[in-house]
C-alpha cells in the first residue's frame, strides 16, 4: 500500500508497530506529549530558562526571546535583561556574546548591580576593554 500525506497533514497507509490505522489517535498523542511538568527535576534544571537576541545599538530592540520581557539600556555597553517569569533565585548561569567586525567581550556587570531573580545586568566591551554597543547581543540563562 502506498504511503500518502494529504493536505491536512494526515499520514495514511502506514501502521505503528503492526497496529492498524486509527488505533493511535491525535488525542492519544496530545495526552502523552512531553511537557515541562512531565520531565524530572534533574532534566528541568538542564533547560535554558531565558534567552534573548537583541540589537544593542541606538534604540535597543529585541529580535527574538524566551522569558525576557524587555531590555533596559543603561548607557553605552550596559544593559539589563528583564525576565518575564522570575528565576528561583539569583544563582543562575549567564552565557552572553556580542559580535561585530571586532572581538567583543560580554560579561556580568555585577559592579553596577548584582543579579536578581528578576533581572541581570550585562556589559559589552571591545577587545581593548572600551564599553561599546554591538549590533548583536545574545544572552542565555541556565538555572
PETA-V359685 format. One record per residue. N is the residue number from 1. RES is the residue in three letters. PSI is psi in whole degrees, -180 to 180 (none if undefined). Layout:
n: [N:N]
res: [RES:RES]
psi: [PSI:PSI]
This chain:
n: [1:2:3:4:5:6:7:8:9:10:11:12:13:14:15:16:17:18:19:20:21:22:23:24:25:26:27:28:29:30:31:32:33:34:35:36:37:38:39:40:41:42:43:44:45:46:47:48:49:50:51:52:53:54:55:56:57:58:59:60:61:62:63:64:65:66:67:68:69:70:71:72:73:74:75:76:77:78:79:80:81:82:83:84:85:86:87:88:89:90:91:92:93:94:95:96:97:98:99:100:101:102:103:104:105:106:107:108:109:110:111:112:113:114:115:116:117:118:119:120:121:122:123:124:125:126:127:128:129:130:131:132:133:134:135:136:137:138:139:140:141:142:143]
res: [UNK:UNK:UNK:UNK:UNK:UNK:UNK:UNK:UNK:UNK:UNK:UNK:UNK:UNK:UNK:UNK:UNK:UNK:UNK:UNK:UNK:UNK:UNK:UNK:UNK:UNK:UNK:UNK:UNK:UNK:UNK:UNK:UNK:UNK:UNK:UNK:UNK:UNK:UNK:UNK:UNK:UNK:UNK:UNK:UNK:UNK:UNK:UNK:UNK:UNK:UNK:UNK:UNK:UNK:UNK:UNK:UNK:UNK:UNK:UNK:UNK:UNK:UNK:UNK:UNK:UNK:UNK:UNK:UNK:UNK:UNK:UNK:UNK:UNK:UNK:UNK:UNK:UNK:UNK:UNK:UNK:UNK:UNK:UNK:UNK:UNK:UNK:UNK:UNK:UNK:UNK:UNK:UNK:UNK:UNK:UNK:UNK:UNK:UNK:UNK:UNK:UNK:UNK:UNK:UNK:UNK:UNK:UNK:UNK:UNK:UNK:UNK:UNK:UNK:UNK:UNK:UNK:UNK:UNK:UNK:UNK:UNK:UNK:UNK:UNK:UNK:UNK:UNK:UNK:UNK:UNK:UNK:UNK:UNK:UNK:UNK:UNK:UNK:UNK:UNK:UNK:UNK:UNK]
psi: [132:151:132:144:120:178:-20:-1:7:134:130:161:7:162:154:115:31:2:144:160:143:-10:-40:113:167:-38:-39:-43:-45:-41:-26:14:147:123:166:-42:-24:-12:158:164:-32:-47:-38:-38:-12:2:151:125:-23:148:157:145:118:159:120:1:156:-121:115:134:128:128:-46:152:166:126:29:120:-33:167:132:127:107:0:-179:121:21:114:150:126:118:130:143:-51:126:152:166:-33:-170:12:50:169:137:128:122:153:142:152:159:-157:3:174:139:146:128:143:162:127:64:-6:-25:-40:131:150:147:175:-17:-10:159:142:131:159:145:129:158:175:-17:13:39:128:135:161:105:153:-22:121:132:132:135:141:128:137:none]
